[in-house]
Each structure stands twice: as structure tokens, then as C-alpha cells.
Amino acid sequence: MSGVIAVLPKIEDARQISGILARRGIGVAALCTTAAMALNKAHELECGVVICSYRISDMHYTQLAQYLPDYFDMLLLTSKEEAHNTPSGMMLLTYPVKPGDLAGTVEVMLVQLERRLKKRREQNYINNAKMVLMERNGMTEEEAFRYIQKSSMDSGTNMVETAQMILLLLYDS
């Protein structure tokens, strides 16, 4: 389950962000005033976006970004003056934040996260099928991969579906 966590020094600001996102159909999982609260909530969710002010009472936003699980991205809300100090690759919006920009940016970030998570799950199926083939059939990793690849082509299914079928067949027997 993905979610949005708003972590801002003033809870009223977090509520305002939540309202803007709710009008676009984006649910906010938590409103937090500290980074510690946000980290606790992040570990309960599968993936998501943390919307964060560059000023948080208990830690610097760069520390929060560092401690976030890898399936979370951060959207930093910052002043134009502070924007040039932001680490490269971090998404940011400068004050005053336009509601449409905020909602659109969060939507894009959530879609990207969901795709990344889906790709990771698919790769896990393939890796697990390779491991099972290697253990049960004495194949090398390359042989197991080629077996999945060839089976996929022969059956006209993608490699993920083939890996799932292999896992089902081998675990059922």
C-alpha cells in the first residue's frame, strides 16, 4: 500500500497539504510534525512520498531522506533561497507552492514508485524461480535463466508469468 506522509513543523500546514491532495483523490496516510513520526509511519507502508519542509524540529531534511526506506521518495518544500542548496536528484517545489503543482508532482512520484515496486516484485519472481531451478535441478544461474527465457518464448508468456508457473509447479510437487 502506498501513501503520502506530510511532515511539517506546523500541523495546520500539513492539514492544508492534505486537503489539497484529497481534492485530487490522493490520500494522505499521516500528518506529522517530526521526522521521527514520519519514519515510524513510513515503515508501516509499502511505498510512498514524504512531503517535507526543509525545516523540521528533530532532524535536517537530508537526514530524513537518508533514513527513509528505499521505497520512499521525498518531495521537499523550500524557499527559493534554500533551493540551490538542495542535493541533486531530490524533487522540490519552492514557496509559494501552487496546489496544482503539488498534486501533479505527488501523482507523478507515486506512479513512478509503483512502477519501481512492480519491477522489483517481477525481478524477485524471476530470481526465486532461478534459485529453485538451481537447487532442484542442479543448474547454474545462467542455465536457469536460459531455461526460464526459453520456456517463456515457447509458451508465449512473459518471463515473469513463466517464473510464477515454475514456482507453482515446483512448490506443488
C-alpha positions as CSV (number, residue, x, y, z in Angstrom):
1,M,0.0,0.0,0.0
2,S,1.4,3.4,-1.0
3,G,0.8,6.5,0.9
4,V,1.7,10.2,1.4
5,I,3.2,11.4,4.6
6,A,3.3,15.2,5.2
7,V,5.9,16.2,7.7
8,L,5.9,19.9,8.5
9,P,6.6,22.0,11.7
10,K,3.0,23.2,11.9
11,I,0.2,20.7,11.8
12,E,-2.0,23.3,10.2
13,D,0.3,23.4,7.2
14,A,0.2,19.6,6.9
15,R,-3.6,19.7,7.1
16,Q,-3.7,22.2,4.3
17,I,-1.5,20.0,2.1
18,S,-3.7,17.0,2.9
19,G,-6.8,19.0,1.8
20,I,-5.2,19.9,-1.5
21,L,-4.2,16.3,-2.2
22,A,-7.6,15.0,-1.1
23,R,-9.3,17.2,-3.6
24,R,-7.3,15.4,-6.3
25,G,-8.1,12.0,-4.9
26,I,-4.7,11.4,-3.2
27,G,-5.0,10.1,0.3
28,V,-2.5,11.2,3.0
29,A,-1.6,8.4,5.3
30,A,-0.1,10.6,8.1
31,L,0.3,14.2,9.2
32,C,3.5,14.6,11.2
33,T,5.3,17.4,12.9
34,T,8.6,15.5,13.4
35,A,10.8,13.3,11.2
36,A,10.7,10.5,13.8
37,M,6.9,10.3,13.4
38,A,7.3,10.3,9.7
39,L,9.9,7.5,9.8
40,N,7.7,5.3,12.0
41,K,4.7,5.7,9.6
42,A,7.0,5.1,6.5
43,H,7.9,1.7,7.9
44,E,4.3,0.7,8.1
45,L,3.7,1.4,4.4
46,E,4.8,-0.4,1.3
47,C,6.0,2.7,-0.5
48,G,5.2,6.4,-0.7
49,V,6.1,10.0,-0.8
50,V,7.2,12.1,2.1
51,I,6.3,15.8,1.7
52,C,8.7,17.7,3.9
53,S,9.7,21.2,4.8
54,Y,13.3,22.0,4.9
55,R,12.8,23.0,8.5
56,I,11.8,20.1,10.8
57,S,12.3,20.3,14.5
58,D,14.1,17.0,15.2
59,M,16.4,16.5,12.2
60,H,17.6,18.0,9.0
61,Y,15.6,17.0,5.9
62,T,18.7,15.4,4.4
63,Q,18.9,13.1,7.4
64,L,15.3,12.2,7.0
65,A,15.9,11.4,3.3
66,Q,18.8,9.2,4.2
67,Y,16.8,7.3,6.8
68,L,13.7,6.7,4.7
69,P,13.2,3.2,3.4
70,D,14.4,2.9,-0.2
71,Y,10.8,2.6,-1.5
72,F,10.0,6.1,-0.4
73,D,10.8,9.3,-2.2
74,M,10.9,12.8,-0.8
75,L,9.3,16.0,-2.1
76,L,10.9,19.0,-0.4
77,L,9.1,22.2,0.0
78,T,11.6,25.0,0.3
79,S,12.3,28.7,-0.3
80,K,13.9,29.9,-3.5
81,E,17.0,30.9,-1.5
82,E,17.4,27.4,0.0
83,A,16.6,25.6,-3.3
84,H,20.2,25.9,-4.6
85,N,21.5,24.0,-1.5
86,T,19.3,21.0,-2.2
87,P,21.1,17.8,-3.1
88,S,20.9,16.9,-6.8
89,G,18.2,14.4,-7.7
90,M,15.8,15.5,-4.9
91,M,12.4,16.6,-6.0
92,L,11.4,20.0,-4.8
93,L,8.8,22.7,-5.0
94,T,9.5,26.3,-4.0
95,Y,7.3,28.5,-1.9
96,P,4.7,29.7,-2.6
97,V,3.5,26.2,-3.6
98,K,0.7,26.1,-6.2
99,P,-1.9,23.5,-5.4
100,G,-1.9,22.1,-8.9
101,D,1.9,21.8,-8.9
102,L,1.8,20.0,-5.6
103,A,-0.8,17.5,-6.5
104,G,0.6,16.9,-10.0
105,T,4.1,16.3,-8.7
106,V,2.9,13.9,-6.0
107,E,0.8,12.0,-8.5
108,V,3.8,11.5,-10.8
109,M,6.1,10.5,-7.9
110,L,3.5,7.9,-6.8
111,V,3.2,6.4,-10.3
112,Q,7.0,6.2,-10.6
113,L,7.2,4.5,-7.2
114,E,4.5,2.0,-8.0
115,R,6.3,1.1,-11.3
116,R,9.6,0.7,-9.4
117,L,8.0,-1.6,-6.9
118,K,6.2,-3.6,-9.5
119,K,9.5,-4.1,-11.4
120,R,11.2,-5.2,-8.1
121,R,8.5,-7.8,-7.5
122,E,8.7,-9.1,-11.0
123,Q,12.5,-9.4,-10.7
124,N,12.0,-11.3,-7.4
125,Y,9.8,-13.9,-9.2
126,I,12.5,-14.5,-11.8
127,N,15.3,-14.7,-9.2
128,N,13.3,-17.1,-7.0
129,A,12.5,-19.3,-9.9
130,K,16.2,-19.4,-10.9
131,M,17.2,-20.3,-7.3
132,V,14.6,-23.1,-7.2
133,L,15.8,-24.5,-10.6
134,M,19.4,-24.3,-9.4
135,E,18.7,-26.1,-6.2
136,R,16.3,-28.8,-7.5
137,N,17.8,-29.4,-11.0
138,G,21.5,-28.6,-10.3
139,M,21.5,-25.8,-12.9
140,T,23.9,-22.9,-12.9
141,E,22.4,-19.4,-12.7
142,E,22.9,-18.9,-16.4
143,E,21.3,-22.2,-17.3
144,A,18.3,-21.5,-15.0
145,F,17.9,-18.0,-16.6
146,R,18.1,-19.6,-20.1
147,Y,15.5,-22.2,-19.1
148,I,13.1,-19.6,-18.0
149,Q,13.8,-17.5,-21.1
150,K,13.3,-20.4,-23.4
151,S,10.2,-21.6,-21.6
152,S,8.8,-18.1,-21.8
153,M,9.3,-18.0,-25.6
154,D,8.0,-21.5,-26.1
155,S,4.8,-20.8,-24.2
156,G,4.2,-17.3,-25.5
157,T,4.2,-15.8,-22.0
158,N,6.5,-13.2,-20.5
159,M,9.3,-14.2,-18.2
160,V,7.5,-13.2,-15.0
161,E,4.5,-15.4,-15.8
162,T,6.8,-18.2,-16.7
163,A,8.7,-17.8,-13.4
164,Q,5.5,-17.8,-11.5
165,M,4.4,-21.0,-13.2
166,I,7.7,-22.7,-12.5
167,L,7.4,-21.7,-8.8
168,L,3.9,-23.0,-8.6
169,L,4.8,-26.3,-10.3
170,L,7.9,-26.9,-8.3
171,Y,6.3,-26.0,-4.9
172,D,3.2,-28.0,-5.6
173,S,5.2,-31.2,-6.2
